[in-house]
Amino acid sequence: LNILDYKFKNRLSQINLLVKNEKGYKNLLYLSSKSHIENNESIGVSLADVSKFSEGLICYLGGEFSPIFFSFLQNKNNQIDKITNDFIKIFKNDFYFELQRIDDQTLNDFEPVLIELANNYKIPLIASNNVKYENIDDFSSHEVLLCISDKTTINQGNRNKSNPNIFFKNSVQMKELFKDIPEIIQNNFKLSLKCRFFPKEHKPKLPKFLDASGKNENQQLIDKAKEGLKHRFKNIDSEKISIYSDRLEYELKIINRMGFAGYFLIVADFVTWAKNEGISVGPGRGSGAGSITSWALSITDLDPIKYGLLFERFLNPERVSMPDFDIDFCQNRRDEVISYVNQKYGSECVAHIITFGTLASRAAIRDVGRVLEVPYSQVDQFAKLIPYNPANPLSLKESINSDKNIKDYISNDESINNIVDISLKLEGLHRHASTHAAGVVIGDENLIENVPLYKDPNTSVNATQFS
């Protein structure tokens, strides 16, 4: 977590937090959310925020971006003591110093200072490794990834460099690294025993749908669906009305028994609002069109009985899962619908959904080629051999194995061979965060109670940090 109080060369310092219990998890959700959505200039929180929401959290400092390391680099010994005292006051017995032995000279110089500080203040020492990639042979790929991120090339002297020692070391390797300080091994073990919380999956937490009648959701759904079906009867032969009425009764019993009345009411409400505002809404797509209840509520405009559509494809009592309407709003006025939902349920209970752009096979080839400074025409010629089918994309490995021309090209060109080796490791990694074009989360309480929030720097709307 970035801390706004301490900087070094305009770089924010960082603290590390671990969750002990449910209270700690809630506080971490809050701090992480606050760091993204409440500060327009930098992503981070103040030390005062950390102090206020520290219960149930463990903190450790000492790595290359920690505030005490930044203070060491600036020769601010008094500040080191102040920071140490501040964090002892906030976290008490849940505060630790971490040692990193990653063959970094400045961290090596800092280690004796940190050990002396730990002895003076009786702060337990733990070991960490600042892991950035999985295997030791992924180092060169991580170098390339940093260049892609920073828009630099591998031969630039002032580029951000990786470290060959920050791969995921196993327990034996870590113990060997810190064998001269055996207490560290015990402290790491004791620390892990403090972490006793796992987030549990819970059922959907929809806001209660209230109307002026004061009726519960089940009764509201029954009344509104039956009233809506009467309006649909105008275009139905009278001898078939009982078929529709029976089907509606059958569906309503299942919907109410499964506890999804509120979901239908919420969706019907914003669809009806959109139609009343003259916003184009699709007639119905996907399995939701098989529900006569959704047709009666004007969520869809397709008669499921006329077209022989099955309700069970949408909502199956044998396989309990959240129903999912696929609704198409006019792209130019979609934001108005989202704004209506925000106003109705409260902006703290509504958020967009984050999405993560990944390095696709062609993009990986082109990015790696640029970083390695292989001529663009050479890289582009090879990249165009990779099949491009958004509906059914092949991985780079699948593309190579399915086409002899691609294999031959790689075998005959050393530069391309090198690009492919690295691209195979980078393909599929997250490249950037953005927001889902239309997906929205609605909750029954402030979303920060359940999910960390994020704000796209290009928008003013909150999004979830979970996809």
Buried (B, 14 or more C-beta within 10 A) or exposed (E): BBBBBBBBEEEBBBBBBBBBBBBBBBBBBBBBBBBBBEBEEEBBBBBEBBEBBBBBBBBBBBBBBBBBBBBBEBEBEEBBBBBBEBBBEBBEEBBBBBBBBBEBEEBEEBBEBBBEBBEEBEBBBBBBBBEBBEEEEBBBBBBBBBBBEEEBEBEEEEBEEBBBBBBEBEEEEBBEBBEEEEEBBEBBEEBEEBEEBEEEEEEBEBBEBEEEEEBBBBEBBBEBBBEBBEEBEEEBEEEEBEEBBEBBEEBBEBBBEBBBBBBBBBBBBBBBBBEEEEBEBBEBEEBBBBBBBBBBBBBBBBBBBEEEBEBBEBBBEEEEEEBEBEBEBBEEEBEBBBEBBBEBBBBBBBBBBBBEEBBBBBBBBBBBBBBBEBEEEBBEEBBEBBBEEEEEEBEBEEBBEEBEEBEEBBEEBEBBEBBBEBBBBBBBEEBEBBBBEBBBBBBBEBBBBBBBBBBBEEEEBBBBBEE
